[in-house]
Each structure stands twice: as structure tokens, then as C-alpha cells.
Amino acid sequence: MVDYLLSWGEPYNRLVDVQLRFTAPHDNPRLILPSWRPGRYLIQNFAANLRSWSGNLRKEEKAVWRCEARAGEEVTVTYRYYAGVLDAGSTFLDADELYVNPSNLLMMVDGLRGEPSTLTIAAPADWTIESQLPQRDSAFSPPQRGEGARGADEGFTLLARDYDHLIDSPIIAAERMTRHSFVEGGARVYLILRHDEGIDSEPFVEPLQAITRVQAAMFDGLPFREYRFLGHVGDRWHGVEHEDSCSLILKRSALLGAKPGDEGFDHTLSLCSHELFHAWNVKRMLPAVFLPYDYTREVPTRLLWVMEGVTSYFGELSLVRAGLWTQERYLEHLRKEIETLEGSPARLHLSLSQASFDAWLQEPTQTHDKQNSWISFYNKGEIVAALLDLTLRTHTQSTLEDVLRYLWREYASRGMEEDAFERAVATVSGEDYGDFFTRYVHGLDALPYDSVFEPAGVTFGMTGRDRLALGAKLRSDAGTLVLEAVVRGGAAMAAGLLPHDELLAIDGVRTAAEADVRRVLGSLHEGEGVEVLAARAGIVQRRTLVPQRDPRPSVTLVAAGASDLRDQWLRRLEE
Ligand SMILES: [Zn+2]
């Protein structure tokens, strides 16, 4: 047994005191802090936020400490963790809340990974706590308190099967939270929200239940008895999946006043649907290289597009099955995804499986020219999943849902080999889909939109744009207009502009905002060079900008005429 205790004194210094108590499994065991967390395939170096550890710990590697102890000895170690960032995978301390993603701050005792553990949060007794971890509800004697600890009668103790279960479990302990719940398929599902002032969350409950019903039907039951959507309303969208819960950040500006059918409302549901689908895909069937997770280093897999893209595909399709989205609404969503992919220069050099494998290299501060070098395996993965599903439906008796059900039967208790998905498609369909994978997953062939959508009564169109474009992503920054990214093949790149250049004027017209750029471009002629003024490192540069048409295509995707195949593909779940 390993006992963890989180306590704190002054909340606004954002320092959480962590205490571990355990019996040393051998002499001088190592204590290891994860360098990444499942769900985000990127080294995040949580050790950077750790400070002032106890004297019996000696640091050996960037996230590894050696504990001075003899085998069998009862050991207590302490350290502090800075908890001042709030996202779906972080830890955040405030005056009325402690939100914890234990992967950030709880060290693993080498040799005790498989042992059960307790996690005590020394929060005031009148707070409430929400987590997928069961709570020890009987009275308990609190362990010794760290510096600045609260009264001895306060605290909540959670129980975990083992270290992996512990750190997969986000926790909200707070003075108050909004709480909804429903029962579906024998499971109780909670919607928990913080910072939701001014937002009516009740209207989300029924749609969430419909989505849960749809996904349960697909897999013939839910894989949990309880599930928690743990949400904070914040400044962006973000979600992270866990075994019996997920952590969400919902964008306040999109949610204020949002009604069913509005974009913010829809986005919330599609995010929840995506994370719920992960309860099967990723949390219970996952690549073999993740079993067990090595939290100390990168663990690349070519299957990330199946984990994320296929999840996005079924996440969105669940909204159709649940009767929340019409066929038209779904096709509009897919159209936007296709337009994003087809406007990405990197689609010409980076395959879907390579983007999956290289996920670990996408740290923005290290990946120069990300706008041109990277495609999202969520985005292309979802599109390829849709094309594969339609291809299966057109040419075989099977569907991609059959493939997922097959994977669920085969792989719920063991890891997926790198070619498991391809083999599952072949097994379930009885056909060889090697060519499809070679061309569209491992290769760079243009995706076969026309031939795949046509049998389903869906008309696909892709055309160039007439309007002139700068070929750069702009950002307003303290009254200045800065180039955030420069698109390969666009006018800005041809003029020699770089990201971080400040755009001052085009053709003698001051450009202080994006609207100024649009206006001046509207007055120019394709191919006729004009002067552009930009500042780089404090020096004003004069360059020639030759206006070009926007290189990103315009995509249309619409239902045309009656189609049984389309109705079957985009059907509602029978009530
Ligand atoms: Zn995901």
C-alpha cells in the first residue's frame, strides 16, 4: 500500500504539499514522476513544477529520485508542486478548489506500481469531491499532516487499485459545484461543472443521455457502473479521457447564452461524445506499446489516428444516431473537416500513420513552421474513418461499427499490435483492404472523395477560391498586426515574410487590423506586385508582395436525392 496526502496552506501561492508513505520494497527505492500523461502524446516534464523535496530524496535523473531507506522500512517523503494552470490535464489550486490530475504530481515508487494506494485530500469537510476513484467513506484517522495542513478532522480519502489507476483519475475537490446525473444502461452518469456561472447546464443532460444510449447500443452495454464528465468552464475547448470519467474545459464565450443547435452547445456535446467513446477506444482497447505505459519516455505508435481519428468519427456520428444532428448538419461538419485537411500543405508530405508516430515531435515551441509541416491525425483520421466506413458499406456486408465491435471482443483485455486495425478490417469485411491503407493511411494519395461519396447520394465538390489572400495567419497584438504563420506557396512567403514579422502597410495603406488587410487585398489585382512594409527585429523592411488567390480550396458536401445507403449510414438509433 502507498498512501498519498495532498494538503496546502496559502492557496494563492498555488503550492500543493505532497506526502507519500510506503514500506520500502527494497533498499533505496527509486521514485519516478511521469514525464507525460496518457491522452497527450507529448513530453510535458511535470518535474519542472516540483520543488523543495525532503532530505531523504536525492535527485538522480530529470524526473527520478532515489529514496534513502532500507528494505522493509516505513518511509515518508514530501515535496511541493506548483498548481497554477487550469486545463483538462493539469493541477490547479484555488481558494475554493483543488483540481488534480495525479499524473502531474504523484510519484511512483519503483517496485510498488501494482500495489493499491490511498489518496487523501486535506480539504475542508464541507467541500465536495468528485472522482472516478471510490471514496473511503468510513471514518479514518488522517495521516500525519504536511506543512500548512488543515484540521485533523478534515479530508477525503480515495482508493486506487494500483498506481496506473491512481494517476488516470482526475479529481475535483471544491466548495461547490453544479451536479447533474442520469441513469442509462444500468450506469449512473454525472455531469459536474465548475466556473459555470451564468450558464444553464440542465439542457445538456438529455442529449448526453441520448449519446450514452447510442454508444452503449453500439458495444452492447456500457463498460462501467459510474461515469463522470468533470468540466470546468474556461477560455477554450479541451478534453482528456479516463477510464470512468473525462476532464473537460468548455469555452465560456461559446457557451454563454447557447441554446440547443447553437455552435457552442453542439461543440460541448461532440466533445463529451468523443471523450465517452474513449471509454472503449483508448482506455480499454489500446496499442500494445502502451501496456504497460512507460511514463518516462516517448512511446510512439502508428495507431494514434485509430485512437483519436476513429474516436472523433464515432463521436460525431453518435450525435446523428442520437437524433441531435440531421444528415445535413453532419455533412456540414464533415465538409469543414475536409476543407481543413485539403488546405493543409503538410498533407502532401506527411502521411496519417507517420503523423501518428511523430505526435511526440509536435511541441509548438520546437516544431518550426508547424502550419506547413503538420497535419492533425484527429482531422485526417476522422475523414479516413468516414471514407473507410462508406467504402465498407458500399462494397461489403460490413461497417466500421462491426470492425470496432470485433476489436472490442478481441482486444479489450490485451494490446493491439500495430497492424491490428488493418487486420480487423480484412477479417470483418472478408476483403483485402491493403491497398486502401497503403494509399490513404501510410501513403500520400489524394483521398477518393468522389468515388466514395457518390454511391451514398452525397455530392462532393472542391474548387479554388477567387479572392486574393495574403497567405498568412495574422494575430493582433497590443495594437500591432503580427504574422503568426506563413503558408507555404502563398503570397507572404513569396515576398520573404516570416512568422513574427509585424505587418505595417500594404500598397501604402496602413494595416493595423485584419480587416485592413482584407480591404486592401480587395482593391489589388492578381499577379501585380505592390509594396509591403514589415518590421523584423525593429528594422522596417520594404518588400514586394505579388497578390495571389487563396491557395486553400473551397469544399462542398451535400446530400443529393434519396439514398438507402446514406440513410443507413446516417440513421437514428431505433427507439
Ligand atoms: Zn481524444
Boltz pocket constraint, residues with backbone or C-beta under 6 A from the ligand:
constraints:
  - pocket:
      binder: B
      contacts: [[A, 239], [A, 241], [A, 274], [A, 275], [A, 278], [A, 307], [A, 308], [A, 311]]
      max_distance: 6.0
